[in-house]
């Protein structure tokens, strides 16, 4: 079971299957694309109909381990993975997932031509970031492009990055402590981050059509089309006539209050 996006079409997954089956002729792989981004709902639908997959991509571990539906990988098997965070995805000391990649969330991609026109530089502190947004808005452009629509997971990326930088950057154990009820979402450290997000909204720095844009729509309406200035993830840059990708976008790390470099990393897993 897998899922599709505009960047990960069915042809992407089928190419993996074709290469795997060529190297393993005794194994046949059937793809089960989730009809929506709610992979858990589809996995549970397949379970209820007696079609639970052998391998699942990006699901919530806790929903299945309690029923004994997932295989716990052995230490010897884990040793062969050679991944950045080999123990990511453990529950109760058991490894139910293969952490097959990591993703930086977020990086801020910006339109170089707009920055050049307004004599702006990539900000390194939060105050500088807000000042950049203010100047971009004053020029008549929308400073920050975000989205949601049916791809609701995209709506939290920017705020999640702020949380990683401001909260986890100062207290890396915050999530563990939250599970232990030692810290709370109402604590000053978290409230400060949420208030920064709210201030961006109140200042009108977000695109007003955010809730109508799905993932593909964000790609089309983003800086790659010259319609937005900054966003959390790039689309595919347009090609020059030579066939090479044009360099219309730059990138910078989401700034912290004092300029300390903090970069959140999300681990993605393949489960079985």
C-alpha positions, 0 to 999 in steps of 0.5 A, spaced: 500 500 500 502 506 497 500 513 496 500 518 490 502 525 489 503 530 483 511 528 485 510 521 486 505 519 481 503 511 480 509 511 474 514 512 480 512 506 484 511 502 478 518 503 476 520 501 483 516 495 482 519 493 475 526 494 477 524 489 484 521 484 480 526 484 475 531 482 480 527 478 484 523 474 479 520 469 484 516 475 487 510 479 484 508 486 487 501 488 487 500 496 488 495 498 492 494 506 491 490 509 497 485 513 494 486 519 499 492 521 503 488 518 509 493 512 509 490 509 515 483 509 513 485 505 507 489 500 511 483 499 515 478 498 510 483 493 507 484 489 513 476 489 514 475 486 507 481 481 509 486 484 504 491 487 509 497 488 505 504 485 506 507 492 506 505 499 508 507 506 506 507 511 512 501 509 517 500 510 524 504 504 527 500 504 534 493 503 530 496 496 528 501 493 533 496 493 538 493 487 534 499 484 532 499 486 525 506 488 524 512 484 524 518 487 528 524 487 525 530 483 528 537 487 530 540 483 525 536 486 519 536 493 522 544 493 521 543 492 514 539 498 513 544 503 513 540 509 514 541 516 518 536 514 524 536 506 524 532 506 530 526 511 528 519 508 529 520 504 535 515 502 539 516 499 546 523 497 544 521 494 538 522 496 531 516 495 526 518 500 521 524 501 516 526 509 516 528 509 509 529 517 508 529 523 512 526 530 510 528 537 512 522 541 514 521 546 512 526 550 508 523 556 505 524 557 498 524 564 495 523 568 488 530 571 487 527 576 482 523 579 487 528 579 492 533 582 487 527 587 485 526 589 492 533 589 494 532 583 500 537 578 502 535 571 505 533 573 513 537 569 518 533 572 524 525 572 525 525 579 526 529 580 519 524 575 516 518 579 518 521 585 515 522 581 509 515 579 509 513 586 510 516 589 505 514 584 500 507 585 502 508 593 501 510 591 494 503 588 492 506 581 492 503 575 497 509 574 502 508 567 504 504 561 500 501 555 504 496 550 502 491 545 505 485 543 501 484 536 501 491 535 502 491 537 509 497 534 511 500 540 508 497 545 512 501 544 518 508 544 515 510 551 516 508 551 523 511 545 524 517 548 522 517 553 527 515 549 532 521 545 531 526 551 531 523 555 537 521 549 541 525 543 540 531 547 538 531 549 545 528 543 548 529 537 544 526 532 549 519 536 549 515 531 545 518 526 550 516 530 556 509 532 553 508 524 553 510 524 560 505 530 562 511 534 564 510 540 559 504 543 556 502 546 549 500 552 554 507 553 556 510 560 554 515 557 550 510 554 545 505 559 546 510 564 544 511 560 537 503 560 536 503 567 537 508 568 532 504 564 527 498 568 529 502 575 528 504 573 521 496 571 519 494 578 522 499 582 518 496 579 512 502 575 510 499 568 508 495 567 501 488 568 502 486 562 498 490 557 502 484 553 504 482 552 497 489 549 494 491 542 494 498 540 494 498 540 486 495 547 486 501 549 491 506 547 486 502 551 480 501 557 484 507 558 487 514 562 486 515 557 480 510 560 476 512 567 479 506 568 483 508 567 490 515 569 494 516 564 499 513 557 501 515 551 504 517 546 498 519 547 491 515 545 485 519 543 479 523 549 476 521 551 469 526 549 463 530 553 459 530 552 452 537 549 453 533 543 457 537 545 464 532 547 470 532 555 471 535 558 477 529 562 479 528 560 486 533 560 492 532 557 499 534 559 506 533 556 513 526 558 517 530 563 522 529 563 529 529 569 534 536 569 535 539 567 529 541 560 532 541 555 526 536 549 528 533 545 522 528 540 523 528 533 520 522 528 519 523 521 518 519 517 513 518 509 514 516 503 510 512 499 514 511 491 514 
